[in-house]
Amino acid sequence: MTQTVKDRVIAILAEQAVMDVSDVRMEDSLEDLGLDSLGLVESIFAIEEAFDISVPFNANAPDQSDFDISSVAAIVAAVEGLVAGRAA
């Protein structure tokens, strides 16, 4: 069975947040998941490794990044875009 980008991203975020995958909702923010800045950075590294992509994210200025981290749905959409760009 092939995991979708959405499933893989949620699994990564759930692992970093020490949560069950079923408890992660698309509308959740990183704060809702209990992820601090270190958890975010570790999540970004795990996403980059899982998808063989480079995430344009500046941990020192996340509000100025091209990578939207406002919600799980935004992160999934951003990763889907990067994966699609890599495949093109």
Jmol script that loads the backbone (N, CA, C; Angstrom):
load data "model"
ATOM      1  N   MET A   1       0.846  -1.190   0.000  1.00  0.00           N
ATOM      2  CA  MET A   1       0.000   0.000   0.000  1.00  0.00           C
ATOM      3  C   MET A   1       0.884   1.244   0.000  1.00  0.00           C
ATOM      4  N   THR A   2       0.611   2.151  -0.903  1.00  0.00           N
ATOM      5  CA  THR A   2       1.390   3.365  -1.016  1.00  0.00           C
ATOM      6  C   THR A   2       0.804   4.455  -0.126  1.00  0.00           C
ATOM      7  N   GLN A   3       1.673   5.084   0.657  1.00  0.00           N
ATOM      8  CA  GLN A   3       1.227   6.195   1.495  1.00  0.00           C
ATOM      9  C   GLN A   3       1.191   7.460   0.658  1.00  0.00           C
ATOM     10  N   THR A   4       0.173   8.275   0.879  1.00  0.00           N
ATOM     11  CA  THR A   4       0.100   9.557   0.196  1.00  0.00           C
ATOM     12  C   THR A   4       1.016  10.553   0.896  1.00  0.00           C
ATOM     13  N   VAL A   5       1.272  11.667   0.237  1.00  0.00           N
ATOM     14  CA  VAL A   5       2.057  12.736   0.849  1.00  0.00           C
ATOM     15  C   VAL A   5       1.395  13.153   2.161  1.00  0.00           C
ATOM     16  N   LYS A   6       0.084  13.310   2.121  1.00  0.00           N
ATOM     17  CA  LYS A   6      -0.664  13.709   3.317  1.00  0.00           C
ATOM     18  C   LYS A   6      -0.423  12.736   4.461  1.00  0.00           C
ATOM     19  N   ASP A   7      -0.555  11.446   4.185  1.00  0.00           N
ATOM     20  CA  ASP A   7      -0.370  10.425   5.223  1.00  0.00           C
ATOM     21  C   ASP A   7       1.034  10.460   5.802  1.00  0.00           C
ATOM     22  N   ARG A   8       2.026  10.619   4.934  1.00  0.00           N
ATOM     23  CA  ARG A   8       3.421  10.629   5.400  1.00  0.00           C
ATOM     24  C   ARG A   8       3.717  11.865   6.231  1.00  0.00           C
ATOM     25  N   VAL A   9       3.227  13.022   5.793  1.00  0.00           N
ATOM     26  CA  VAL A   9       3.456  14.262   6.551  1.00  0.00           C
ATOM     27  C   VAL A   9       2.780  14.161   7.920  1.00  0.00           C
ATOM     28  N   ILE A  10       1.552  13.685   7.945  1.00  0.00           N
ATOM     29  CA  ILE A  10       0.844  13.539   9.220  1.00  0.00           C
ATOM     30  C   ILE A  10       1.587  12.567  10.130  1.00  0.00           C
ATOM     31  N   ALA A  11       2.089  11.478   9.572  1.00  0.00           N
ATOM     32  CA  ALA A  11       2.839  10.507  10.379  1.00  0.00           C
ATOM     33  C   ALA A  11       4.091  11.142  10.977  1.00  0.00           C
ATOM     34  N   ILE A  12       4.779  11.956  10.201  1.00  0.00           N
ATOM     35  CA  ILE A  12       5.988  12.637  10.690  1.00  0.00           C
ATOM     36  C   ILE A  12       5.632  13.606  11.805  1.00  0.00           C
ATOM     37  N   LEU A  13       4.605  14.419  11.582  1.00  0.00           N
ATOM     38  CA  LEU A  13       4.200  15.393  12.607  1.00  0.00           C
ATOM     39  C   LEU A  13       3.721  14.689  13.871  1.00  0.00           C
ATOM     40  N   ALA A  14       2.975  13.609  13.707  1.00  0.00           N
ATOM     41  CA  ALA A  14       2.480  12.859  14.867  1.00  0.00           C
ATOM     42  C   ALA A  14       3.643  12.267  15.658  1.00  0.00           C
ATOM     43  N   GLU A  15       4.622  11.736  14.939  1.00  0.00           N
ATOM     44  CA  GLU A  15       5.789  11.161  15.620  1.00  0.00           C
ATOM     45  C   GLU A  15       6.528  12.231  16.420  1.00  0.00           C
ATOM     46  N   GLN A  16       6.740  13.387  15.820  1.00  0.00           N
ATOM     47  CA  GLN A  16       7.441  14.468  16.505  1.00  0.00           C
ATOM     48  C   GLN A  16       6.650  14.983  17.705  1.00  0.00           C
ATOM     49  N   ALA A  17       5.326  14.964  17.584  1.00  0.00           N
ATOM     50  CA  ALA A  17       4.468  15.457  18.665  1.00  0.00           C
ATOM     51  C   ALA A  17       4.149  14.369  19.696  1.00  0.00           C
ATOM     52  N   VAL A  18       4.636  13.153  19.452  1.00  0.00           N
ATOM     53  CA  VAL A  18       4.361  11.999  20.303  1.00  0.00           C
ATOM     54  C   VAL A  18       2.840  11.847  20.469  1.00  0.00           C
ATOM     55  N   MET A  19       2.175  11.774  19.321  1.00  0.00           N
ATOM     56  CA  MET A  19       0.727  11.631  19.268  1.00  0.00           C
ATOM     57  C   MET A  19       0.381  10.459  18.368  1.00  0.00           C
ATOM     58  N   ASP A  20      -0.831   9.994  18.494  1.00  0.00           N
ATOM     59  CA  ASP A  20      -1.344   9.007  17.565  1.00  0.00           C
ATOM     60  C   ASP A  20      -1.736   9.722  16.280  1.00  0.00           C
ATOM     61  N   VAL A  21      -1.463   9.105  15.160  1.00  0.00           N
ATOM     62  CA  VAL A  21      -1.791   9.699  13.858  1.00  0.00           C
ATOM     63  C   VAL A  21      -3.259  10.100  13.785  1.00  0.00           C
ATOM     64  N   SER A  22      -4.130   9.299  14.372  1.00  0.00           N
ATOM     65  CA  SER A  22      -5.565   9.575  14.303  1.00  0.00           C
ATOM     66  C   SER A  22      -5.957  10.828  15.086  1.00  0.00           C
ATOM     67  N   ASP A  23      -5.074  11.325  15.942  1.00  0.00           N
ATOM     68  CA  ASP A  23      -5.367  12.531  16.715  1.00  0.00           C
ATOM     69  C   ASP A  23      -4.950  13.817  16.009  1.00  0.00           C
ATOM     70  N   VAL A  24      -4.250  13.693  14.885  1.00  0.00           N
ATOM     71  CA  VAL A  24      -3.792  14.862  14.129  1.00  0.00           C
ATOM     72  C   VAL A  24      -4.879  15.245  13.134  1.00  0.00           C
ATOM     73  N   ARG A  25      -5.342  16.490  13.246  1.00  0.00           N
ATOM     74  CA  ARG A  25      -6.382  16.993  12.331  1.00  0.00           C
ATOM     75  C   ARG A  25      -5.759  17.988  11.359  1.00  0.00           C
ATOM     76  N   MET A  26      -6.314  18.070  10.175  1.00  0.00           N
ATOM     77  CA  MET A  26      -5.771  18.962   9.143  1.00  0.00           C
ATOM     78  C   MET A  26      -5.777  20.419   9.586  1.00  0.00           C
ATOM     79  N   GLU A  27      -6.743  20.804  10.413  1.00  0.00           N
ATOM     80  CA  GLU A  27      -6.829  22.205  10.830  1.00  0.00           C
ATOM     81  C   GLU A  27      -5.916  22.529  12.019  1.00  0.00           C
ATOM     82  N   ASP A  28      -5.269  21.521  12.588  1.00  0.00           N
ATOM     83  CA  ASP A  28      -4.388  21.764  13.732  1.00  0.00           C
ATOM     84  C   ASP A  28      -3.196  22.638  13.354  1.00  0.00           C
ATOM     85  N   SER A  29      -2.831  23.516  14.278  1.00  0.00           N
ATOM     86  CA  SER A  29      -1.588  24.275  14.137  1.00  0.00           C
ATOM     87  C   SER A  29      -0.487  23.477  14.828  1.00  0.00           C
ATOM     88  N   LEU A  30       0.747  23.896  14.632  1.00  0.00           N
ATOM     89  CA  LEU A  30       1.850  23.231  15.320  1.00  0.00           C
ATOM     90  C   LEU A  30       1.699  23.385  16.828  1.00  0.00           C
ATOM     91  N   GLU A  31       1.187  24.520  17.229  1.00  0.00           N
ATOM     92  CA  GLU A  31       0.938  24.752  18.655  1.00  0.00           C
ATOM     93  C   GLU A  31      -0.104  23.764  19.186  1.00  0.00           C
ATOM     94  N   ASP A  32      -1.159  23.518  18.396  1.00  0.00           N
ATOM     95  CA  ASP A  32      -2.179  22.543  18.799  1.00  0.00           C
ATOM     96  C   ASP A  32      -1.564  21.162  19.012  1.00  0.00           C
ATOM     97  N   LEU A  33      -0.554  20.847  18.206  1.00  0.00           N
ATOM     98  CA  LEU A  33       0.109  19.549  18.305  1.00  0.00           C
ATOM     99  C   LEU A  33       1.141  19.516  19.431  1.00  0.00           C
ATOM    100  N   GLY A  34       1.417  20.676  19.993  1.00  0.00           N
ATOM    101  CA  GLY A  34       2.409  20.746  21.055  1.00  0.00           C
ATOM    102  C   GLY A  34       3.834  20.772  20.542  1.00  0.00           C
ATOM    103  N   LEU A  35       4.009  21.125  19.270  1.00  0.00           N
ATOM    104  CA  LEU A  35       5.351  21.179  18.697  1.00  0.00           C
ATOM    105  C   LEU A  35       5.973  22.551  18.932  1.00  0.00           C
ATOM    106  N   ASP A  36       7.137  22.563  19.551  1.00  0.00           N
ATOM    107  CA  ASP A  36       7.871  23.805  19.753  1.00  0.00           C
ATOM    108  C   ASP A  36       8.817  24.014  18.567  1.00  0.00           C
ATOM    109  N   SER A  37       9.686  24.998  18.648  1.00  0.00           N
ATOM    110  CA  SER A  37      10.570  25.304  17.527  1.00  0.00           C
ATOM    111  C   SER A  37      11.514  24.145  17.212  1.00  0.00           C
ATOM    112  N   LEU A  38      11.990  23.456  18.235  1.00  0.00           N
ATOM    113  CA  LEU A  38      12.863  22.307  17.994  1.00  0.00           C
ATOM    114  C   LEU A  38      12.087  21.185  17.303  1.00  0.00           C
ATOM    115  N   GLY A  39      10.859  20.928  17.745  1.00  0.00           N
ATOM    116  CA  GLY A  39      10.019  19.925  17.105  1.00  0.00           C
ATOM    117  C   GLY A  39       9.731  20.268  15.660  1.00  0.00           C
ATOM    118  N   LEU A  40       9.559  21.553  15.397  1.00  0.00           N
ATOM    119  CA  LEU A  40       9.321  22.007  14.027  1.00  0.00           C
ATOM    120  C   LEU A  40      10.536  21.726  13.152  1.00  0.00           C
ATOM    121  N   VAL A  41      11.712  22.106  13.648  1.00  0.00           N
ATOM    122  CA  VAL A  41      12.935  21.898  12.875  1.00  0.00           C
ATOM    123  C   VAL A  41      13.154  20.406  12.624  1.00  0.00           C
ATOM    124  N   GLU A  42      12.942  19.578  13.641  1.00  0.00           N
ATOM    125  CA  GLU A  42      13.089  18.135  13.463  1.00  0.00           C
ATOM    126  C   GLU A  42      12.072  17.597  12.460  1.00  0.00           C
ATOM    127  N   SER A  43      10.859  18.155  12.475  1.00  0.00           N
ATOM    128  CA  SER A  43       9.831  17.757  11.510  1.00  0.00           C
ATOM    129  C   SER A  43      10.251  18.120  10.092  1.00  0.00           C
ATOM    130  N   ILE A  44      10.799  19.325   9.926  1.00  0.00           N
ATOM    131  CA  ILE A  44      11.257  19.779   8.603  1.00  0.00           C
ATOM    132  C   ILE A  44      12.351  18.845   8.087  1.00  0.00           C
ATOM    133  N   PHE A  45      13.323  18.522   8.945  1.00  0.00           N
ATOM    134  CA  PHE A  45      14.395  17.605   8.534  1.00  0.00           C
ATOM    135  C   PHE A  45      13.820  16.246   8.134  1.00  0.00           C
ATOM    136  N   ALA A  46      12.872  15.736   8.910  1.00  0.00           N
ATOM    137  CA  ALA A  46      12.266  14.434   8.609  1.00  0.00           C
ATOM    138  C   ALA A  46      11.487  14.484   7.293  1.00  0.00           C
ATOM    139  N   ILE A  47      10.792  15.584   7.046  1.00  0.00           N
ATOM    140  CA  ILE A  47      10.051  15.742   5.786  1.00  0.00           C
ATOM    141  C   ILE A  47      11.020  15.788   4.610  1.00  0.00           C
ATOM    142  N   GLU A  48      12.104  16.554   4.756  1.00  0.00           N
ATOM    143  CA  GLU A  48      13.094  16.638   3.678  1.00  0.00           C
ATOM    144  C   GLU A  48      13.663  15.249   3.357  1.00  0.00           C
ATOM    145  N   GLU A  49      13.966  14.499   4.387  1.00  0.00           N
ATOM    146  CA  GLU A  49      14.528  13.164   4.193  1.00  0.00           C
ATOM    147  C   GLU A  49      13.503  12.208   3.585  1.00  0.00           C
ATOM    148  N   ALA A  50      12.286  12.243   4.069  1.00  0.00           N
ATOM    149  CA  ALA A  50      11.249  11.322   3.596  1.00  0.00           C
ATOM    150  C   ALA A  50      10.905  11.540   2.124  1.00  0.00           C
ATOM    151  N   PHE A  51      10.937  12.796   1.687  1.00  0.00           N
ATOM    152  CA  PHE A  51      10.499  13.112   0.320  1.00  0.00           C
ATOM    153  C   PHE A  51      11.644  13.500  -0.614  1.00  0.00           C
ATOM    154  N   ASP A  52      12.876  13.509  -0.088  1.00  0.00           N
ATOM    155  CA  ASP A  52      14.041  13.911  -0.877  1.00  0.00           C
ATOM    156  C   ASP A  52      13.824  15.292  -1.512  1.00  0.00           C
ATOM    157  N   ILE A  53      13.422  16.225  -0.655  1.00  0.00           N
ATOM    158  CA  ILE A  53      13.188  17.608  -1.090  1.00  0.00           C
ATOM    159  C   ILE A  53      13.962  18.549  -0.179  1.00  0.00           C
ATOM    160  N   SER A  54      14.061  19.786  -0.608  1.00  0.00           N
ATOM    161  CA  SER A  54      14.664  20.825   0.212  1.00  0.00           C
ATOM    162  C   SER A  54      13.567  21.835   0.543  1.00  0.00           C
ATOM    163  N   VAL A  55      13.268  21.963   1.817  1.00  0.00           N
ATOM    164  CA  VAL A  55      12.191  22.847   2.264  1.00  0.00           C
ATOM    165  C   VAL A  55      12.741  24.256   2.443  1.00  0.00           C
ATOM    166  N   PRO A  56      12.144  25.238   1.764  1.00  0.00           N
ATOM    167  CA  PRO A  56      12.601  26.625   1.914  1.00  0.00           C
ATOM    168  C   PRO A  56      12.075  27.220   3.212  1.00  0.00           C
ATOM    169  N   PHE A  57      12.750  26.890   4.293  1.00  0.00           N
ATOM    170  CA  PHE A  57      12.271  27.307   5.605  1.00  0.00           C
ATOM    171  C   PHE A  57      13.403  27.931   6.389  1.00  0.00           C
ATOM    172  N   ASN A  58      13.140  29.093   6.961  1.00  0.00           N
ATOM    173  CA  ASN A  58      14.121  29.767   7.795  1.00  0.00           C
ATOM    174  C   ASN A  58      13.628  29.685   9.237  1.00  0.00           C
ATOM    175  N   ALA A  59      14.252  28.837  10.018  1.00  0.00           N
ATOM    176  CA  ALA A  59      13.823  28.633  11.404  1.00  0.00           C
ATOM    177  C   ALA A  59      13.970  29.895  12.237  1.00  0.00           C
ATOM    178  N   ASN A  60      14.871  30.782  11.826  1.00  0.00           N
ATOM    179  CA  ASN A  60      15.068  32.030  12.570  1.00  0.00           C
ATOM    180  C   ASN A  60      14.001  33.068  12.251  1.00  0.00           C
ATOM    181  N   ALA A  61      13.324  32.909  11.121  1.00  0.00           N
ATOM    182  CA  ALA A  61      12.271  33.852  10.727  1.00  0.00           C
ATOM    183  C   ALA A  61      11.159  33.096  10.002  1.00  0.00           C
ATOM    184  N   PRO A  62      10.434  32.226  10.727  1.00  0.00           N
ATOM    185  CA  PRO A  62       9.414  31.406  10.057  1.00  0.00           C
ATOM    186  C   PRO A  62       8.316  32.227   9.395  1.00  0.00           C
ATOM    187  N   ASP A  63       8.050  33.421   9.897  1.00  0.00           N
ATOM    188  CA  ASP A  63       7.012  34.264   9.294  1.00  0.00           C
ATOM    189  C   ASP A  63       7.450  34.834   7.945  1.00  0.00           C
ATOM    190  N   GLN A  64       8.740  34.753   7.636  1.00  0.00           N
ATOM    191  CA  GLN A  64       9.248  35.261   6.362  1.00  0.00           C
ATOM    192  C   GLN A  64       9.566  34.137   5.380  1.00  0.00           C
ATOM    193  N   SER A  65       9.152  32.933   5.724  1.00  0.00           N
ATOM    194  CA  SER A  65       9.449  31.769   4.903  1.00  0.00           C
ATOM    195  C   SER A  65       8.404  31.584   3.807  1.00  0.00           C
ATOM    196  N   ASP A  66       8.824  30.944   2.726  1.00  0.00           N
ATOM    197  CA  ASP A  66       7.892  30.577   1.658  1.00  0.00           C
ATOM    198  C   ASP A  66       7.152  29.292   1.989  1.00  0.00           C
ATOM    199  N   PHE A  67       7.527  28.659   3.089  1.00  0.00           N
ATOM    200  CA  PHE A  67       6.934  27.384   3.489  1.00  0.00           C
ATOM    201  C   PHE A  67       5.919  27.659   4.589  1.00  0.00           C
ATOM    202  N   ASP A  68       4.646  27.493   4.272  1.00  0.00           N
ATOM    203  CA  ASP A  68       3.553  27.824   5.196  1.00  0.00           C
ATOM    204  C   ASP A  68       3.419  26.745   6.271  1.00  0.00           C
ATOM    205  N   ILE A  69       3.594  27.152   7.528  1.00  0.00           N
ATOM    206  CA  ILE A  69       3.490  26.208   8.642  1.00  0.00           C
ATOM    207  C   ILE A  69       2.305  26.542   9.546  1.00  0.00           C
ATOM    208  N   SER A  70       1.316  27.240   8.997  1.00  0.00           N
ATOM    209  CA  SER A  70       0.197  27.703   9.818  1.00  0.00           C
ATOM    210  C   SER A  70      -0.737  26.581  10.272  1.00  0.00           C
ATOM    211  N   SER A  71      -0.749  25.470   9.543  1.00  0.00           N
ATOM    212  CA  SER A  71      -1.606  24.337   9.912  1.00  0.00           C
ATOM    213  C   SER A  71      -1.056  23.072   9.268  1.00  0.00           C
ATOM    214  N   VAL A  72      -1.576  21.947   9.710  1.00  0.00           N
ATOM    215  CA  VAL A  72      -1.197  20.675   9.101  1.00  0.00           C
ATOM    216  C   VAL A  72      -1.559  20.695   7.618  1.00  0.00           C
ATOM    217  N   ALA A  73      -2.731  21.199   7.283  1.00  0.00           N
ATOM    218  CA  ALA A  73      -3.169  21.263   5.879  1.00  0.00           C
ATOM    219  C   ALA A  73      -2.208  22.111   5.045  1.00  0.00           C
ATOM    220  N   ALA A  74      -1.748  23.234   5.595  1.00  0.00           N
ATOM    221  CA  ALA A  74      -0.817  24.111   4.870  1.00  0.00           C
ATOM    222  C   ALA A  74       0.518  23.408   4.642  1.00  0.00           C
ATOM    223  N   ILE A  75       0.981  22.678   5.642  1.00  0.00           N
ATOM    224  CA  ILE A  75       2.244  21.950   5.506  1.00  0.00           C
ATOM    225  C   ILE A  75       2.102  20.861   4.449  1.00  0.00           C
ATOM    226  N   VAL A  76       1.000  20.132   4.487  1.00  0.00           N
ATOM    227  CA  VAL A  76       0.753  19.082   3.488  1.00  0.00           C
ATOM    228  C   VAL A  76       0.743  19.699   2.088  1.00  0.00           C
ATOM    229  N   ALA A  77       0.034  20.803   1.910  1.00  0.00           N
ATOM    230  CA  ALA A  77      -0.048  21.455   0.596  1.00  0.00           C
ATOM    231  C   ALA A  77       1.325  21.916   0.125  1.00  0.00           C
ATOM    232  N   ALA A  78       2.112  22.477   1.028  1.00  0.00           N
ATOM    233  CA  ALA A  78       3.446  22.952   0.676  1.00  0.00           C
ATOM    234  C   ALA A  78       4.348  21.794   0.258  1.00  0.00           C
ATOM    235  N   VAL A  79       4.284  20.697   1.000  1.00  0.00           N
ATOM    236  CA  VAL A  79       5.094  19.516   0.653  1.00  0.00           C
ATOM    237  C   VAL A  79       4.634  18.935  -0.675  1.00  0.00           C
ATOM    238  N   GLU A  80       3.319  18.860  -0.889  1.00  0.00           N
ATOM    239  CA  GLU A  80       2.811  18.358  -2.171  1.00  0.00           C
ATOM    240  C   GLU A  80       3.349  19.200  -3.339  1.00  0.00           C
ATOM    241  N   GLY A  81       3.391  20.519  -3.140  1.00  0.00           N
ATOM    242  CA  GLY A  81       3.921  21.404  -4.167  1.00  0.00           C
ATOM    243  C   GLY A  81       5.394  21.161  -4.443  1.00  0.00           C
ATOM    244  N   LEU A  82       6.174  20.967  -3.383  1.00  0.00           N
ATOM    245  CA  LEU A  82       7.607  20.704  -3.551  1.00  0.00           C
ATOM    246  C   LEU A  82       7.855  19.358  -4.216  1.00  0.00           C
ATOM    247  N   VAL A  83       7.061  18.359  -3.834  1.00  0.00           N
ATOM    248  CA  VAL A  83       7.199  17.028  -4.447  1.00  0.00           C
ATOM    249  C   VAL A  83       6.837  17.088  -5.924  1.00  0.00           C
ATOM    250  N   ALA A  84       5.768  17.793  -6.250  1.00  0.00           N
ATOM    251  CA  ALA A  84       5.350  17.934  -7.650  1.00  0.00           C
ATOM    252  C   ALA A  84       6.416  18.681  -8.451  1.00  0.00           C
ATOM    253  N   GLY A  85       7.008  19.707  -7.850  1.00  0.00           N
ATOM    254  CA  GLY A  85       8.060  20.465  -8.526  1.00  0.00           C
ATOM    255  C   GLY A  85       9.293  19.629  -8.781  1.00  0.00           C
ATOM    256  N   ARG A  86       9.591  18.737  -7.865  1.00  0.00           N
ATOM    257  CA  ARG A  86      10.750  17.861  -8.016  1.00  0.00           C
ATOM    258  C   ARG A  86      10.513  16.873  -9.129  1.00  0.00           C
ATOM    259  N   ALA A  87       9.274  16.415  -9.275  1.00  0.00           N
ATOM    260  CA  ALA A  87       8.938  15.414 -10.283  1.00  0.00           C
ATOM    261  C   ALA A  87       8.890  16.004 -11.693  1.00  0.00           C
ATOM    262  N   ALA A  88       8.698  17.318 -11.763  1.00  0.00           N
ATOM    263  CA  ALA A  88       8.551  17.980 -13.072  1.00  0.00           C
ATOM    264  C   ALA A  88       9.886  18.106 -13.799  1.00  0.00           C
TER     265      ALA A  88
END
end "model"
wireframe off; spacefill off
backbone 0.3
color backbone group
